[in-house]
């Protein structure tokens, strides 16, 4: 708000009163000390004080966006906007369906509620451009890994790049390894040195045969790239204990060709389990 001088000028030489601390520093009133009675002076002072106080409040008041997200509603629109008005809600982030509803838009205008549309384009993309969308996601992952690998080997050429992979086979969950995770092992194989699928079978309620099948399937895609599966040492996310017998079966499966070794997740669990330590020693020394 612009600060303006507010004043009254009398016909005679008068008294100048500065209304400091009233929101407008240069507002002044010049009163004729001969023709204005004290009564009118007091009334005038109160009037000017009220005006200046309102100006000060308007100057400092800020407009906040108070919004809600709404996708559908069973309530009548009038009831909905009445409740929003009572709560001070001035913005609505709505679904495409609500945004298309003329009655909803009209009431939004009447009630000065700003409408923001939440586009529901995911289904449309998957229906019309699934392959392009999947290729774009995989390209982003490959591009990031490539940048990291080049930057690393430019400084330390001898370092090996190990990629920890989601343990999904090519056709699991309708091709989710590419569609969801964006991991294309055929493209990644030319960039990295090792692929380490996180074959945590116990938490996924899978058996040792699944561990072997994941390794073989990734090998079919990645060719000569080394495979170094990671297996679980102790139960996680489940209350059921990961037994020594199950651990040994998973270890045996993880070491079968084309695997080049195994990684244990994790040492914090393994160092407290002498039984599983003994199992590892037995298999490593074979």
Secondary structure by P-SEA (a helix, b strand, c coil): cbbbbbbccccccbbbbbbcccccccbbbbbccccccaaaaaaaaaaaaaaaaaaaaaaabbbbbbbbbbccccccaaaaaaaaaaaccccccccccccccaaaaaaaaaacbbbbbbccaaaaaaaccaaaaaaaaaaaaaaaaaaaaaaaaaccccbbbbbbcccccccccccccccccccccccccccccbbbbccccccccccaaaaaaaaaaaaacccccbbbbbbbcccccccccccaaaaaaaaaaaacccccccccccaaaaaacaaaaaaaaaaaac
